[in-house]
C-alpha cells in the first residue's frame, strides 16, 4: 500500500485560526510550539512546518487584527525545538527574495547538524514592495524575476553545501550568476542529510515548474479529489525533463480536519468553526482584500457590493492580493446569487480551505483515498486551534491509518529524508 506522509503546520494567527476560542493559547510562547511539535512527533509525523511573515500586515492603514501578536522568526524557533524532539523534521519558511545564499545556507546547515538531519527549507518569494521596505534593497525585484532569483538561490545554496566533501574536507566555492556573485569558503561541514530538504509552496505555473526542477516537497492546496489528481499528474509529468523520477517530489496539500463522534456531529462542528473563523468583521476584511475598497459601511448580513474592485488599490498591504480581482469578485457574486448568500455567508463558503470532515473512520478513509488514487502523497495539517488542534487527530485518526497499513507505526530512520523516502543527494565536486 502507498504510504502516506503527514506534517503539522503551526498556524499562528491567520484566517484559519479560531483565536477567540477559550482553548486557544499563546501564538509566540515556546510552550505552544513545543506542544504542537511533541504532538506531531507522538503521531510519527514527517515534519513540523512554520510559516514566515517579514512585515506586519496592514489594512486601511492599520495593523491587521491577525498580526497583533507578532510574527516570530522561524529558524530560531526550530533550533529550540530540535532540543525537545528526536525524529520530527523541522521545516522553516524563509524568503529567497530578501535573504542571501551564504547566510541562509549556513543557518540551515547548522539546524541540520543540531537536529541530526531533520532540517527543511520552504522556499518562498516576494515581489511585494511593501514588505521590501523593511530591507535595504526594498521592493526592487520585478514579479517576473522572483522565481529566477529563487532558482539561482537554491542552486547556489546547494553548491555551498557541496563545498565540503563527504570525508570532511573544505573546498573554496565560487558562484557568478544573474543575481549572485560570491566566492570564499563555507564554514559548516556537510550536514547529516547532505542537503536540507527543500520545500516549495505555490500553485502557479511558475511555482509548479520551479518545484519540478528544484524541490523535494511541494506545499499546495486543492479543493476536490479531481482537482488534486489533475495537479498531481501535471506536476509529476514535469519531473522527467529535469532527469527526476515521480518519487523524487512529494506533493502535500495543506488541509484542515474536523472530527466528531459521527459524520453529522462533525459537520455541525465544522459549521461552528467556520462561523467563528469568519466573524462579521473578518467577512468585511476578506471582501475588502478582493475589492480593494473601504467597505466598512456594508452590512455583513447584506448583499455583496454592486461596484467593481479597484485592481490598483493599496488598501491591503502585506497580504496576497488575488491575481485577477475582477474575476474573483465575479466568482463571489455567482456563488452569492446561486445560493442567496449574504456577504458573511459568501465569505464562509468562498474562503474555505480543503477540509476533511467526519468521524475518525470517515476521515481516515478519505485521506487514504486521496493518496491511493494519486491526488496527493500526503498532507500538511493546519489546525484551527493553537497549540492543541492536532491532539484529536493524533489520538483518533492516526491509529486507524496505522491499522489500515497507510501510515507508519514507528519511525524507521532518523533523518527527514528517510521519513519522506528521499535519496541522499549525490555529492557534486
C-alpha positions in Angstrom: 0.0 0.0 0.0 1.2 3.5 -0.8 2.4 5.1 2.4 1.0 8.5 3.5 3.2 11.4 4.6 1.9 13.8 7.3 3.2 17.1 8.5 2.0 19.6 11.1 1.6 23.3 10.3 1.8 25.8 13.2 -0.8 28.3 12.1 -0.1 31.3 14.3 -2.9 33.8 13.9 -4.4 33.7 10.5 -7.8 33.2 8.8 -7.7 29.5 9.8 -7.1 30.1 13.5 -10.0 30.5 15.9 -8.0 32.7 18.3 -11.1 33.7 20.2 -11.7 30.1 21.4 -11.1 29.7 25.2 -8.8 26.7 24.3 -6.5 28.9 22.2 -3.2 29.8 23.8 -0.2 32.0 23.0 1.0 32.2 19.4 4.5 33.1 20.5 5.3 31.4 23.8 7.7 28.5 23.3 5.3 26.2 25.1 2.8 26.4 22.3 5.4 25.4 19.6 6.6 22.6 21.9 3.2 21.2 22.5 2.3 21.0 18.8 5.7 19.6 17.8 5.6 17.0 20.5 2.1 16.0 19.5 3.2 15.7 15.8 6.2 13.5 16.9 3.9 11.3 19.0 1.8 10.8 15.9 5.0 9.8 13.9 4.6 12.8 11.5 7.3 13.5 9.0 7.8 17.2 9.9 6.7 20.3 11.7 6.2 23.3 9.5 6.5 27.1 10.3 5.3 29.9 8.1 7.0 33.3 7.9 5.9 36.9 7.9 8.5 39.6 7.1 6.3 42.6 7.9 3.1 43.1 9.9 0.2 43.2 7.5 -1.9 46.3 7.3 -5.4 47.0 6.4 -6.6 50.5 5.5 -3.5 52.0 7.2 -3.8 50.0 10.4 -2.0 46.8 11.6 -4.3 43.9 10.6 -6.0 42.2 13.6 -4.4 38.9 12.8 -0.9 40.3 13.4 -1.3 41.9 16.8 0.6 39.1 18.4 3.7 39.5 16.2 5.4 37.0 13.9 8.5 35.3 15.3 11.4 34.1 13.1 11.2 30.5 12.0 14.7 29.2 12.3 15.2 30.5 15.8 12.1 28.6 16.9 13.1 25.4 15.1 16.6 25.4 16.6 14.9 25.4 20.1 12.5 22.6 19.0 15.5 20.5 17.9 16.4 20.1 21.6 13.0 18.8 22.6 12.2 16.5 19.7 14.2 13.4 18.4 12.8 12.3 15.0 10.4 15.0 13.8 11.5 17.0 10.7 11.8 20.8 11.2 10.8 23.0 8.3 11.3 26.7 8.1 9.7 29.1 5.6 12.5 31.5 4.5 12.1 34.1 1.8 14.5 33.8 -1.2 13.9 37.4 -2.2 15.2 39.2 1.0 18.0 36.8 2.1 21.4 35.8 0.8 22.6 32.3 -0.1 25.7 32.2 2.0 24.0 33.3 5.2 20.8 31.2 4.8 22.7 28.1 3.7 24.8 28.4 6.8 21.8 28.7 9.1 20.0 25.8 7.5 23.1 23.6 7.6 23.6 24.5 11.3 20.0 23.4 12.1 20.6 20.2 10.2 23.6 19.4 12.4 21.9 20.4 15.6 18.9 18.2 14.8 20.9 15.2 13.4 19.5 15.6 9.9 16.0 16.9 10.3 16.1 20.4 8.7 14.0 21.6 5.8 13.6 24.9 3.9 10.3 26.1 2.5 11.3 28.4 -0.3 9.0 31.4 -0.9 9.4 34.5 -2.9 8.1 38.1 -2.8 7.6 40.9 -5.3 5.9 43.0 -2.6 7.5 46.5 -2.3 5.6 47.0 1.0 7.5 44.1 2.5 10.6 45.2 0.8 10.6 48.5 2.7 11.9 46.5 5.7 15.1 45.7 3.8 17.9 47.7 2.3 17.0 46.9 -1.4 13.3 47.5 -0.9 10.8 46.1 -3.4 13.2 46.3 -6.4 12.6 42.8 -7.7 10.0 42.5 -10.5 7.4 39.8 -10.1 8.6 38.1 -13.3 12.1 37.8 -11.8 11.3 36.3 -8.4 11.5 32.7 -9.5 14.7 33.2 -11.4 16.3 34.5 -8.3 14.8 31.7 -6.2 16.1 29.1 -8.6 19.6 30.6 -8.6 19.4 30.9 -4.8 18.6 27.2 -4.3 21.3 26.2 -6.8 23.8 28.4 -5.0 22.9 27.1 -1.6 23.4 23.5 -2.8 26.8 24.5 -4.2 27.7 25.8 -0.8 26.5 22.6 0.9 28.6 20.6 -1.5 31.7 22.7 -0.9 32.6 20.3 1.9 33.4 16.7 0.8 31.6 13.7 2.5 35.1 13.0 4.0 35.1 16.4 5.8 37.4 18.4 3.6 36.6 22.1 2.9 37.0 23.4 -0.6 36.7 27.0 -1.9 33.4 27.9 -3.7 32.8 30.4 -6.4 29.5 31.4 -8.0 28.8 34.1 -10.6 25.3 34.5 -11.9 22.5 36.9 -12.7 21.6 37.5 -9.0 24.7 36.4 -7.0 28.4 36.8 -7.4 30.1 35.3 -4.4 33.3 33.3 -3.5 35.1 32.1 -0.4 34.9 29.2 1.9 31.8 27.8 3.6 32.0 27.4 7.4 29.8 24.4 8.1 30.7 20.8 7.2 28.4 18.7 5.1 25.3 18.1 7.1 23.8 14.7 8.1 21.3 14.8 5.2 23.8 16.1 2.7 21.4 18.9 1.9 18.4 20.0 4.0 15.1 19.1 2.4 13.8 21.8 0.0 10.0 22.5 0.0 8.3 24.9 -2.4 4.9 26.5 -1.8 2.8 27.5 -4.7 0.2 26.6 -7.3 1.0 28.9 -10.2 2.6 27.5 -13.4 5.9 29.1 -12.4 5.7 27.6 -9.0 5.0 24.1 -10.4 7.9 24.3 -12.7 10.2 25.6 -10.0 9.1 22.7 -7.7 9.7 20.1 -10.5 13.2 21.4 -11.1 14.4 22.1 -7.6 12.1 20.9 -4.7 11.8 17.8 -2.7 8.2 18.6 -1.5 5.6 20.9 -2.9 3.1 22.5 -0.4 -0.1 23.3 -2.3 -3.9 23.4 -1.9 -6.7 22.0 -4.0 -10.4 21.8 -3.2 -11.6 18.4 -4.6 -10.3 14.9 -5.3 -10.4 15.6 -9.0 -8.5 18.9 -8.8 -5.9 17.1 -6.7 -5.5 14.4 -9.3 -5.1 17.0 -12.1 -2.5 18.9 -10.1 -0.6 15.7 -9.1 -0.5 14.5 -12.7 0.6 17.8 -14.0 3.5 18.3 -11.6 4.7 14.8 -11.7 4.8 14.9 -15.5 7.2 17.9 -15.4 9.9 16.0 -13.5 11.3 13.9 -16.4 12.7 17.0 -18.2 14.9 17.5 -15.2 16.1 13.9 -15.0 13.9 13.2 -12.0 11.6 10.3 -11.1 8.0 10.7 -9.8 9.0 9.7 -6.3 11.7 12.5 -6.1 9.0 15.1 -5.4 6.3 14.7 -2.7 3.0 16.5 -3.2 1.5 17.6 0.2 -1.6 19.9 0.2 -2.4 21.9 3.2 -5.7 20.7 4.7 -7.9 21.1 7.7 -9.6 18.3 9.6 -12.8 18.5 11.7 -13.8 15.4 13.7 -16.9 14.3 15.5 -18.2 11.1 17.0 -20.4 10.8 13.9 -20.3 12.4 10.5 -23.3 14.5 11.4 -21.7 15.8 14.6 -18.5 16.6 12.6 -20.5 18.6 10.0 -22.1 20.6 12.9 -18.7 21.2 14.5 -17.3 22.3 11.1 -20.1 24.8 10.6 -19.5 26.3 14.1 -15.7 26.6 13.4 -16.3 28.3 10.1 -18.7 30.7 11.8 -16.0 31.6 14.3 -13.3 31.9 11.7 -15.3 34.3 9.6 -16.7 36.9 12.0 -18.8 39.8 10.7 -15.6 41.9 10.8 -13.4 39.3 9.1 -16.0 38.9 6.4 -15.7 42.6 5.5 -11.9 42.4 5.6 -12.0 39.4 3.3 -14.3 41.3 0.9 -12.0 44.4 1.0 -9.0 42.3 0.2 -10.6 41.4 -3.2 -12.4 44.7 -3.9 -9.6 47.0 -2.7 -12.1 49.4 -1.4 -13.3 50.6 2.0 -16.5 48.6 2.5 -16.9 49.2 6.3 -20.3 50.7 5.7 -21.7 47.5 4.3 -23.8 45.1 6.4 -22.1 41.7 6.7 -25.5 40.2 6.6 -26.5 42.1 3.5 -25.7 41.6 -0.2 -22.3 41.9 -1.9 -21.3 45.3 -3.3 -22.6 46.2 -6.8 -19.4 48.1 -7.5 -16.4 46.6 -9.2 -13.0 46.0 -7.5 -10.2 48.6 -7.7 -7.3 46.5 -9.2 -4.7 49.2 -8.3 -5.7 49.6 -4.7 -3.2 49.7 -1.9 -5.8 49.4 0.8 -4.4 46.0 1.8 -0.6 45.8 2.4 1.4 42.7 3.1 -1.3 40.2 2.2 -1.5 38.4 -1.1 -3.9 40.1 -3.5 -5.7 37.8 -5.9 -4.2 37.8 -9.4 -7.5 38.9 -11.0 -9.8 40.8 -8.6 -12.5 41.3 -11.2 -12.7 37.5 -11.9 -12.6 36.7 -8.2 -15.4 39.2 -7.5 -17.4 37.6 -10.3 -16.9 34.2 -8.6 -18.1 35.5 -5.3 -21.2 37.1 -6.9 -22.0 33.9 -8.8 -21.8 31.9 -5.5 -23.9 34.5 -3.6 -26.6 34.7 -6.2 -26.8 31.0 -6.7 -27.4 30.3 -3.0 -28.8 33.6 -1.9 -25.9 34.2 0.5 -25.0 37.3 2.4 -21.5 38.8 2.5 -20.6 36.8 5.6 -22.1 33.5 4.3 -20.4 34.0 0.9 -17.0 34.6 2.7 -17.5 31.5 4.8 -18.0 29.4 1.7 -15.6 31.1 -0.7 -12.6 31.1 1.6 -12.9 27.6 3.0 -9.7 25.6 2.8 -9.7 21.9 1.7 -11.3 20.1 4.6 -11.8 16.6 5.7 -14.9 16.4 7.9 -16.4 13.4 9.6 -15.9 10.7 12.2 -12.3 9.4 12.6 -13.1 6.4 10.4 -14.6 8.6 7.7 -11.6 11.0 7.7 -9.1 8.2 7.7 -10.8 6.6 4.7 -10.9 9.9 2.8 -7.3 10.7 3.5 -6.2 7.2 2.3 -8.4 7.6 -0.8 -6.6 10.8 -1.8 -3.2 9.2 -1.5 -4.2 5.8 -3.1 -5.7 7.5 -6.2 -2.7 9.9 -6.7 -4.3 13.1 -5.6 -1.6 13.6 -3.0 1.4 11.9 -1.4 0.4 13.2 2.0 -0.9 16.2 3.8 0.2 19.2 5.8 -2.4 19.6 8.6 -3.4 23.1 9.5 -5.3 23.0 12.8 -7.7 25.7 13.8 -6.5 25.8 17.4 -3.1 26.5 18.8 -1.5 24.5 20.3 -3.9 21.6 20.9 -5.5 21.4 17.5 -3.8 18.2 16.5 -4.5 16.3 19.6 -7.7 14.7 18.4 -6.3 13.7 15.0 -3.2 12.1 16.5 -5.3 10.2 19.2 -8.2 9.1 17.0 -7.2 9.2 13.3 -3.6 8.2 13.2 -4.2 4.8 14.9 -6.8 4.0 12.2 -4.4 4.9 9.4 -1.8 2.7 11.0 -4.3 -0.2 11.3 -5.1 0.2 7.6 -1.4 0.0 6.7 -1.5 3.5 5.2 0.9 5.2 7.7 3.9 4.2 9.7 3.7 2.8 13.2 7.3 3.8 14.1 10.0 5.9 12.6 12.3 3.7 10.6 15.1 6.3 10.1 16.5 9.3 11.8 16.5 12.0 9.1 13.7 13.8 7.4 14.9 12.5 4.1 14.4 8.9 5.4 10.9 9.8 6.6 10.0 11.1 3.2 11.7 8.3 1.2 14.1 10.7 -0.5 17.6 9.7 -1.5 20.6 11.4 0.0 21.9 14.0 -2.6 24.9 12.8 -4.6 27.9 14.9 -3.7 29.0 17.2 -6.6 32.6 18.3 -6.6 
